[in-house]
């Protein structure tokens, strides 16, 4: 595997642990909206998104509506994070930002984790970070305004992409925030009128990052800081 791999979690592993994975990893292309697993399916493949690629974790409601509860990019792993054997997924994993990823068979990963205490510990720490993201997202949805949450999500995506141009539709923003498109359109329109963002056909451009940061809640920072404590240097988020 070339170094760096493009996935910060892999790059942070001890060389001995990377060697346990290396022969089982293959590079794959992730297409926009590609489904990596569905609720109830046994997870066959574990993915490590690289560089700009991002995968959304979505809860699918009985009426078909979906809400995003997590987002994983080059700092993490999608699927098979907790158990050492293939288990049914609870969420849908859908590619939000296309790109490349490393992929490994879930059973092969389980064998590697069983052989190395430090590799198993790295995955346990990542699982802790993912749980923190889910819990912080729940608290954020309950306590903060739509403007605060939208500003925070835009900053989060910009940090991960390291680009002011964000390939996001209003529908995807609605899934992130758990609200309908009407609310997204109204709030995004307000941001645009104030010069915070520009918007055109599925792309949002951050025009005033400082103003978005001032408007956003601190939830993104809390998640990043927890990541930094457990997996130093792995999270790509910038510090303003």
N, C-alpha and C positions, 0 to 999 in steps of 0.2 A: 504494500500500500504506500503510495506516495505521501510525503509529509510536506505541509499539513494536508489532512484528508479532506478538509472542508466542513467537517463536523467537529465542533469544539469539545463535545463530550468524549468522542473517540480520542482526540488529540490529547486530552487531559489524563487518559488512562496510563498506568505504568506500562513501560515497554513490554514486560512479560505478559500483561493482560491483553494488550493489543495483539501480541503474537498468537494468543489463544483464539482470537476472532479472525485474524487475517485471512486464513485459507478458506473461510466460510463466507466471506463478504463478497458481494458483487455490486457493481455500480449500475443503477437503473435511472431512467428518466421518469419524473413525475409530471403528469399532465394536469392542467387546471381542471378542477372538479372531479378528478379521478378518486374513486372510492378505494381505500386501502383495506378497510374492513367494515362490516355492518354489525349492528347489535345482534347478539346471539350466535354469531359465527365464531368458530374456533380460530384464534389468531395463528395463521400459518407462518407469516412473514413479519419480521421486526424491521422497521425502517429508521435510519439515521439521516434526517434531512441535511443537506449540504448548502453552505453559502446562503443564498437568498430564498431557498425553498421553505415553505411553511405549510403545516398541516393543521387543520382545525379539528377539534374533538367536539362532536355535536350530539346532544341528547335528542332523540326522536320521540315526539309525543304520540299518543294513540290516534290523534286526529291528523297526523302527518306533519304538523308544524315542527320546526327544528330550532334549537337554541344552542349557540356556541358556549361551551363551558371551559374550553382550554385551547391553547395555541402553542404548537411546538415548532421550533425552527432549528437552526444549526447548533443550538445549545443542548439538544435533547434527543429523545428516543420516542418512537410511536409504536405501541404494542408490546406486550410481553415484559413490561417494566417490573412487575411485582413477582409473579410466579416463575418457577423454573420449568414448567410444563405448559403446553398450549392450553388455554382456557377460553371460554366464550367471552366475547367483547360486550361491554355494556353500551359503549358509544359508537357512533359512526365516525370514522376517520376519513376526512375529505381534504384533498389538496387545495389549499387556498391560493398560494403563490407557487407557480410551477418552477421546476428546477430539477436538480439531481439529488440522489440519495444513495447511501449504502444500504444494502438489504442482506439480512441473514435469516436462515431458517430458525424458527422459534425453538425447535427441539435442539438444534446444534448450539444455540445460545444458552439453553438450559444446562447442557453438558459442560460448557465452558465456565459458567457461573458456579457449578458444583465443584469444579476443579480449583477455583481460586477464591479465597476469602475476600481479597481486596477487590476483585471484580464484582463479586456479589454485593460488597459494601457500596461500591460506586453506584450500582443500580438502585440500591436501597435509598441512597441519598437523593438520587434523581426522583424516585417515587415520592419522597418527602417533599421535594420542591414542587412536583406536580400537584400534590394534595394541597400545598400552600396556595398555589395558583387558583385551584378550584374554590377553596374556602374564602380567599380574598375576593374572588369574583362574586361569590354569593353575598358577602357583606357589602361590596360595592353596589350591587344591584339594589339592595335593600335601603341603603343609606344615602346614596349620592344622586344628584340630578342627572338627567339625560345629557345636558351640556357638559357636565364634569366628566361623565363616563365616556362620551364620544371624544372629547379632547384627549383624554388619557389613552384611549385605544389608538387614535391617530399618531400620538407620540410613540406608543409602543411599536406600531408597525414601521414607522420611520426609523426608529432605532435598529430594528432587525434588518431592514433593507439598506440602511445607510444611504438613503435617497429621499429627496423631497417629493418625488413622483410615486404615488401609491396606487397600484392597480386594484382598486376596490370599487365594487358596485354598491348602490344603495341597498340592494337586497342583502349583500354580504354584511354590510354594516348593521342592518337590522338583525341578522342572525347573531352577530357578535354581541349586540346590546339587548337582545330579547324584546324588541319592539317592532311595530309595523312600519312599512315603508313611508307612510304618511308622516309619522313622527320624525323619521330619519330625514326626510326631505325638508321638513320645516326647520329642523335644527341645523342641517347642513346649509340651508339657504341663509340662515342667520349668521353662521360663520363666514359664509362667502360675502355677505353684505358688509361685514366688519373687516374684511380683508385678511381673515385668518387662513382661509383656504381658497383654492380655485377648484372648480368641478366641471368635467366634461366627459360624457359618455364612458362611464366605468373607470375613470381615473380621477384621483384627488391629488391636488398639489398643495403641500404645506407651504404657505407663504409667510406666516408669522409664527415661528416655532415658540418664541418667547411668550407670546400672548396665549398660545395654546397651553403651554406649561403652567402659566399663571392661573388659567381657568381650570385645569385638570385637577382631579383628586390625587392623593398620594399613593393610591393602590399599586400602580405600576412600580413605583420606587420600593414599596414594601416587598413585592415579589422579587424584584431584582436583588435587594439587599439580602433576602433569605437565601437566594441562590448563591450569592457571593460567600455567605457564611459556610454553606455546606459543600459547594463545588467552586472554589475560588477561580476566577478568571474565565469561567465557562459561559456565563450569560453575556450576550452581545450588547446589551443596552448601554447607551452612553450616559454619562453624568454631566448635567448642565451646570 
